[in-house]
Amino acid sequence: MSEQPFIAGMGIVSAIGNNLPANLQSLTNEKAGIAEMVWLESNHRGELPVGEVKCSNEELADSAGLSVRLPRAALLSCLAAREALQDAGWEKGAQLRTGFISANTVGGMDKTENFFRVFSKNSAGGKLVDVVNHECGAVTELTADYLGIRNFVSTVSTACSSSANAIFTGARMIQAGLLDFALVGGTDALTRFTLNGFNTLMILDRELCRPFDENRHGLNLGEGAAYMVLANEKGMKQLNKKPYARVSGFANANDAFHQTASSPEGTGPFLAMKAALNHAGIHPADIDYINLHGTGTQNNDIAEGTAIRLLFDPIYPKMSSTKAYTGHTLGASGAVEAVYSILAIQHGLIFPNLRFQTAMKELPFQPVTACLKNQVIQHVMSNSFGFGGNCSTLIFSAA
Amino acid sequence: MKAYIRSTGNISPQHSLNTDSFFLTRVKTSKNFFKSLEPDYDDFVDSKMIRRMSRIVKMGVAAALTCLRNAGIEKPAAILTATAYGCLEDSAGFLRKMIEFDEQTLSPTAFIQSTHNTVGAQIALLLKCHDYNNCIVHRAFSFENALTESILLLQEGIGPVLVGAIDEITDDRHTILSRFGLYKKKGTLPANIAGEGAAFFLLDKEGGNHPQAILRDLQTIYKPEDSETLQRYIQEFVKKNGLNMSQIDLVLTAHPGNAKKDEVNDQLLKTVFHENQCFPFRSLCGDYPTASGFALWLAAVLLKEQKAPIWMEGMKFPLKNILIHNHTADIHHSLILISAC
């Protein structure tokens, strides 16, 4: 890979914190954010635990200085993206080219749900202000306008791998010389649409999820937004800042097995991980930590685990799924976990796979169960796999 | 930044699957929406699979398979889909049921097929294609950004790339967008009509046998400050590609193609495009965010055939360079430059 983009700044809002320092603190203190539903208005409240951002829409709108009528995903996105730019020291109006590449899966669906409550009974009813930001791209543009980014705007949507794809789209554009800075990542808010969708698939755990555990019973949904500022050398010079890490490899493959289920042998995950290693020009043994996709469903964890065995056996890096902290944040998950991967490199930490008890009988390895400190971490692999067979792997390396 | 268009496959309100029919007959509509002329899908996919697919998926899959057939290749090295609205029929279907049944006893089928990447996923599944697969969903930049990504992949040595633009009209979309005042009302002057379509392209670094055209460059312009700035962008774009405006033989414009006033387009016709031959492509496909997919198909067909459909009176040939200018509500402007091989 030619000039590897640097990571100059990060921002995040998730169930375990409203900013980057709060997330790091929860991660090291082993404090999960999944709990009984408080803000999402669903009939499944009290029955399905979720990883909510611990703020009402009013509080989020207030923090951002925006209207509470905006989709929750846009409010989350604006807050996390603003933090990433501030962290990088990026300033509006700088002469270099800045692009914004975001991701989400359901755009302004939370407001569309309100609209449809009325509209489904009376086609002249429902407030149009509730559907004007329905599109995925609308959520991105609300954020781009909030931040003043105009050179390039785009949105990726490949289900649960969406923001991993947004991250490497930005990396690719920097490498091709089309951008100097790329603000990349994703956002998704909890909605009744997704909660009920996953519930009909019968893959939601009614207790707190247990990724990669023999006795796992499914995933918990979460929400959040996370962004990183990628920069080329010219961009880093302008920021006058030491980078956190580099984007050293990425790959995308398709499982081509089933619309929602992963192939039992993990074809897509295997191809994505292998190609990302090739892209980074490193070997499996060079990986110090894998931030697993690790949703906690029967199907994902065995597919991902089998692919890891095939690729890494017999030397396994340390691994964990941080979804046990945040829940599965869908379109944001690739970016949330990319931020955690970079925090791991920056602070020499390996975050634990919370609540892990029993190793999966099919796999010869198990995840890390307590926060490991003072680790030397050169290369981290982060996996994101989604509906439609979309599988992506990112590799971050110490700068 | 260039790529060969090796082949196309397009399902649209026109006879776009069959060039001969397209050149003979122009389809018109008296309504304020323009739906695609859909083929017999049994010619493309096993009928059992067809029954499970929603309309947008069927259109997308059939257009993609047509494109591959026309190039004579089985599998591309990458599949990129672009859609602004995604799978609306299934999204709204699940939403309505969720409300009606108060979040209880729902079936997963509509939800499973509601994700924006469903078309690209189904193409990969049918082809057993494990390679690169992405889905861009950025309003009226969806297709343009997918094209940019395709060209970057080709530069990295990944090709050929199958890239397509897909959006569907549903009753709910039409009702809601009509309430925003986007389309003409009964008895009023002609105005925008809603459109849809699925246009796929096989892009490659090399032309292969009989490529259709060369995609030379493209650019998106987000919320230009004013018409003068936009005009400057257009002139710079053409110049950057070693051309001047007089060498643009045809401009495919975003005009609705009738009497509706469109200040943004009118201003361009009076200024940068004033000496150019222009044609309003949306008069053939209607208005939808990924309509530039239809425009690129039209440009590729005209460049290859070097003749006008019999219903397109007065079009001057030969055509060497075509510029597509698309815009939606003066927010999303895009420029695509395409040339004869």
Chai-1 contact restraints between the chains, C-beta under 6 A:
chainA,res_idxA,chainB,res_idxB,connection_type,confidence,min_distance_angstrom,max_distance_angstrom,comment,restraint_id
A,N43,B,E103,contact,1.0,0.0,6.0,A-B,restraint_1
A,F116,B,L95,contact,1.0,0.0,6.0,A-B,restraint_2
A,F116,B,I99,contact,1.0,0.0,6.0,A-B,restraint_3
A,R117,B,I99,contact,1.0,0.0,6.0,A-B,restraint_4
A,S120,B,R96,contact,1.0,0.0,6.0,A-B,restraint_5
A,S120,B,I99,contact,1.0,0.0,6.0,A-B,restraint_6
A,S123,B,T175,contact,1.0,0.0,6.0,A-B,restraint_7
A,V131,B,I176,contact,1.0,0.0,6.0,A-B,restraint_8
A,E135,B,R139,contact,1.0,0.0,6.0,A-B,restraint_9
A,C136,B,V137,contact,1.0,0.0,6.0,A-B,restraint_10
A,G137,B,V137,contact,1.0,0.0,6.0,A-B,restraint_11
A,G137,B,H138,contact,1.0,0.0,6.0,A-B,restraint_12
A,G137,B,R139,contact,1.0,0.0,6.0,A-B,restraint_13
A,R150,B,Y222,contact,1.0,0.0,6.0,A-B,restraint_14
A,V153,B,Y222,contact,1.0,0.0,6.0,A-B,restraint_15
A,S154,B,H138,contact,1.0,0.0,6.0,A-B,restraint_16
A,S154,B,N145,contact,1.0,0.0,6.0,A-B,restraint_17
A,T155,B,V137,contact,1.0,0.0,6.0,A-B,restraint_18
A,T155,B,H138,contact,1.0,0.0,6.0,A-B,restraint_19
A,S157,B,H116,contact,1.0,0.0,6.0,A-B,restraint_20
A,S157,B,C135,contact,1.0,0.0,6.0,A-B,restraint_21
A,S157,B,V137,contact,1.0,0.0,6.0,A-B,restraint_22
A,T158,B,N117,contact,1.0,0.0,6.0,A-B,restraint_23
A,T158,B,C135,contact,1.0,0.0,6.0,A-B,restraint_24
A,A159,B,T115,contact,1.0,0.0,6.0,A-B,restraint_25
A,A159,B,N117,contact,1.0,0.0,6.0,A-B,restraint_26
A,N165,B,N134,contact,1.0,0.0,6.0,A-B,restraint_27
A,R172,B,L152,contact,1.0,0.0,6.0,A-B,restraint_28
A,A176,B,L152,contact,1.0,0.0,6.0,A-B,restraint_29
A,N196,B,M98,contact,1.0,0.0,6.0,A-B,restraint_30
A,N196,B,E103,contact,1.0,0.0,6.0,A-B,restraint_31
A,N196,B,L106,contact,1.0,0.0,6.0,A-B,restraint_32
A,G197,B,F111,contact,1.0,0.0,6.0,A-B,restraint_33
A,T200,B,L106,contact,1.0,0.0,6.0,A-B,restraint_34
A,T200,B,P108,contact,1.0,0.0,6.0,A-B,restraint_35
A,L201,B,P108,contact,1.0,0.0,6.0,A-B,restraint_36
A,N252,B,Y132,contact,1.0,0.0,6.0,A-B,restraint_37
A,A253,B,H130,contact,1.0,0.0,6.0,A-B,restraint_38
A,N254,B,A124,contact,1.0,0.0,6.0,A-B,restraint_39
A,N254,B,H130,contact,1.0,0.0,6.0,A-B,restraint_40
A,N254,B,N133,contact,1.0,0.0,6.0,A-B,restraint_41
A,A256,B,A124,contact,1.0,0.0,6.0,A-B,restraint_42
A,A256,B,L125,contact,1.0,0.0,6.0,A-B,restraint_43
A,A256,B,K128,contact,1.0,0.0,6.0,A-B,restraint_44
A,A256,B,C129,contact,1.0,0.0,6.0,A-B,restraint_45
A,A256,B,H130,contact,1.0,0.0,6.0,A-B,restraint_46
A,Q259,B,I112,contact,1.0,0.0,6.0,A-B,restraint_47
A,T260,B,I112,contact,1.0,0.0,6.0,A-B,restraint_48
A,L271,B,H130,contact,1.0,0.0,6.0,A-B,restraint_49
A,F387,B,T115,contact,1.0,0.0,6.0,A-B,restraint_50
A,G388,B,N117,contact,1.0,0.0,6.0,A-B,restraint_51
A,G388,B,A121,contact,1.0,0.0,6.0,A-B,restraint_52
A,G389,B,A121,contact,1.0,0.0,6.0,A-B,restraint_53
A,N390,B,N117,contact,1.0,0.0,6.0,A-B,restraint_54
A,N390,B,N133,contact,1.0,0.0,6.0,A-B,restraint_55
